[in-house]
Amino acid sequence: MVEEVKPRVKVPKSAAAGEVVTIKALISHTMESGQRKNKDGNLIPRRIINRFTCDLNGMNVIDVAIDPAVSTNPYFEFDAKVDAAGEFKFTWYDDDGSVYEDKKPIAVG
């Protein structure tokens, strides 16, 4: 069975110039450790999100290296200072080479 990996992020629609906003990011992912066996006794391949990044208008806001001990469906909450309108880009990197992205705009007014 193929799991559906689904990134979800919550970003305010707008902020004042220079305002610090709270960002919430979650990805639905089983985070398989590579140590469990399937019903046939074979090891299930390791498959975890090993890195998460967030950029605002191409400038890095956060870059997190994730260890194998992280739980299923990793969640991050962090603050970002918004100086200009633009777009947040969120990226999750999987051990199997998959990359998952989401983007959210933010207005400044």
C-alpha contacts under 8 A as a table, 3 or more apart, distances in Angstrom:
res1	aa1	res2	aa2	distance
3	E	29	H	7.71
3	E	30	T	7.96
4	E	28	S	7.62
4	E	29	H	7.71
5	V	27	I	6.88
5	V	28	S	5.32
5	V	29	H	5.49
6	K	27	I	5.52
6	K	28	S	5.05
6	K	29	H	7.38
7	P	25	A	7.46
7	P	26	L	5.90
7	P	27	I	4.12
7	P	28	S	6.29
7	P	100	Y	7.18
7	P	101	E	7.23
7	P	102	D	6.73
8	R	25	A	5.84
8	R	26	L	5.24
8	R	27	I	5.94
8	R	102	D	7.55
9	V	23	I	7.41
9	V	24	K	5.55
9	V	25	A	4.33
9	V	26	L	6.27
9	V	102	D	7.60
9	V	104	K	7.88
10	K	23	I	5.95
10	K	24	K	5.09
10	K	25	A	6.48
11	V	21	V	7.96
11	V	22	T	7.24
11	V	23	I	5.34
11	V	24	K	6.92
11	V	104	K	6.80
11	V	105	P	7.97
11	V	106	I	7.40
12	P	15	A	7.11
12	P	21	V	7.26
12	P	22	T	7.85
12	P	23	I	7.78
12	P	106	I	6.71
13	K	105	P	7.02
13	K	106	I	5.10
13	K	107	A	6.21
14	S	106	I	5.13
14	S	107	A	4.36
14	S	108	V	5.50
14	S	109	G	7.01
15	A	19	E	6.14
15	A	21	V	7.39
15	A	82	V	7.07
15	A	106	I	7.27
15	A	107	A	6.37
15	A	108	V	5.07
15	A	109	G	6.44
16	A	19	E	5.30
16	A	82	V	7.61
16	A	83	D	7.94
16	A	108	V	5.36
16	A	109	G	5.40
17	A	82	V	6.12
17	A	83	D	4.78
17	A	84	A	6.14
17	A	108	V	5.86
17	A	109	G	6.91
18	G	81	K	5.98
18	G	82	V	5.30
18	G	83	D	4.63
18	G	84	A	7.87
19	E	81	K	5.62
19	E	82	V	5.60
19	E	83	D	7.18
20	V	79	D	6.24
20	V	80	A	5.36
20	V	81	K	4.17
20	V	82	V	6.19
21	V	79	D	5.44
21	V	80	A	5.44
21	V	81	K	6.31
21	V	82	V	7.26
22	T	77	E	6.95
22	T	78	F	5.70
22	T	79	D	4.44
22	T	80	A	6.49
23	I	77	E	5.62
23	I	78	F	5.39
23	I	79	D	5.91
23	I	80	A	7.17
24	K	75	Y	7.44
24	K	76	F	5.84
24	K	77	E	4.48
24	K	78	F	6.70
25	A	75	Y	5.70
25	A	76	F	5.17
25	A	77	E	6.37
26	L	73	N	6.52
26	L	74	P	5.77
26	L	75	Y	4.31
26	L	76	F	6.36
27	I	73	N	5.31
27	I	74	P	5.96
27	I	75	Y	6.83
28	S	72	T	7.50
28	S	73	N	4.57
28	S	74	P	7.41
29	H	48	I	7.84
29	H	49	I	7.86
29	H	72	T	5.95
29	H	73	N	4.89
29	H	74	P	7.52
30	T	48	I	7.63
30	T	72	T	4.96
30	T	73	N	6.41
31	M	46	R	7.85
31	M	47	R	5.74
31	M	48	I	4.36
31	M	49	I	6.73
31	M	68	P	7.98
31	M	70	V	7.78
31	M	71	S	6.93
31	M	72	T	5.22
31	M	73	N	7.38
32	E	44	I	7.51
32	E	45	P	7.24
32	E	46	R	5.28
32	E	47	R	4.94
32	E	48	I	5.92
33	S	36	R	7.09
33	S	45	P	7.58
33	S	46	R	4.88
33	S	47	R	6.48
33	S	48	I	6.95
33	S	68	P	6.57
34	G	43	L	6.50
34	G	44	I	5.42
34	G	45	P	4.73
34	G	46	R	3.63
34	G	47	R	6.99
35	Q	43	L	6.42
35	Q	44	I	6.96
35	Q	45	P	7.90
35	Q	46	R	7.42
36	R	43	L	5.75
36	R	44	I	5.85
37	K	40	D	7.54
37	K	41	G	5.21
37	K	42	N	5.08
37	K	43	L	4.25
37	K	44	I	5.42
38	N	41	G	5.32
38	N	42	N	5.49
38	N	43	L	6.30
38	N	44	I	6.09
39	K	42	N	7.50
46	R	95	D	7.36
47	R	94	D	6.69
47	R	95	D	5.32
47	R	96	D	6.19
48	I	68	P	6.74
48	I	94	D	5.60
48	I	95	D	5.55
49	I	52	F	7.65
49	I	66	I	6.87
49	I	92	W	6.48
49	I	93	Y	5.48
49	I	94	D	4.30
49	I	95	D	6.28
50	N	65	A	5.98
50	N	66	I	4.58
50	N	67	D	6.44
50	N	68	P	7.41
50	N	92	W	7.73
50	N	93	Y	5.87
50	N	94	D	5.84
50	N	95	D	6.39
51	R	63	D	7.31
51	R	64	V	5.55
51	R	65	A	4.62
51	R	66	I	5.30
51	R	92	W	5.88
51	R	93	Y	5.19
51	R	94	D	7.42
52	F	62	I	7.89
52	F	63	D	5.84
52	F	64	V	5.15
52	F	65	A	6.75
52	F	66	I	7.48
52	F	90	F	7.48
52	F	91	T	5.71
52	F	92	W	4.60
52	F	93	Y	6.44
53	T	60	N	7.50
53	T	61	V	7.59
53	T	62	I	5.51
53	T	63	D	4.38
53	T	64	V	6.29
53	T	90	F	5.84
53	T	91	T	5.22
53	T	92	W	6.64
54	C	60	N	6.12
54	C	61	V	5.48
54	C	62	I	5.30
54	C	63	D	6.65
54	C	88	F	6.71
54	C	89	K	5.54
54	C	90	F	4.54
54	C	91	T	6.41
55	D	58	G	5.48
55	D	59	M	5.14
55	D	60	N	4.27
55	D	61	V	5.15
55	D	62	I	7.11
55	D	88	F	5.57
55	D	89	K	5.18
55	D	90	F	6.68
56	L	59	M	5.27
56	L	60	N	6.46
56	L	61	V	6.56
56	L	86	G	6.86
56	L	87	E	5.70
56	L	88	F	4.46
56	L	89	K	6.40
57	N	86	G	5.73
57	N	87	E	5.64
57	N	88	F	6.61
57	N	89	K	7.95
60	N	63	D	7.28
61	V	80	A	6.63
66	I	70	V	6.92
67	D	70	V	6.03
70	V	74	P	6.94
71	S	74	P	6.05
82	V	85	A	7.40
82	V	108	V	7.86
83	D	108	V	7.79
84	A	107	A	7.63
84	A	108	V	5.94
85	A	105	P	7.74
85	A	106	I	5.61
85	A	107	A	4.57
85	A	108	V	4.83
86	G	105	P	5.71
86	G	106	I	5.54
86	G	107	A	6.60
87	E	103	K	6.60
87	E	104	K	5.56
87	E	105	P	4.17
87	E	106	I	5.95
88	F	103	K	5.54
88	F	104	K	5.22
88	F	105	P	6.09
88	F	106	I	7.48
89	K	101	E	7.13
89	K	102	D	6.02
89	K	103	K	4.52
89	K	104	K	6.71
90	F	101	E	5.48
90	F	102	D	5.20
90	F	103	K	6.09
91	T	99	V	6.85
91	T	100	Y	5.69
91	T	101	E	4.56
91	T	102	D	6.76
92	W	99	V	5.76
92	W	100	Y	5.14
92	W	101	E	6.46
93	Y	97	G	7.00
93	Y	98	S	6.23
93	Y	99	V	4.77
93	Y	100	Y	6.62
94	D	97	G	5.49
94	D	98	S	5.14
94	D	99	V	6.14
95	D	98	S	7.23
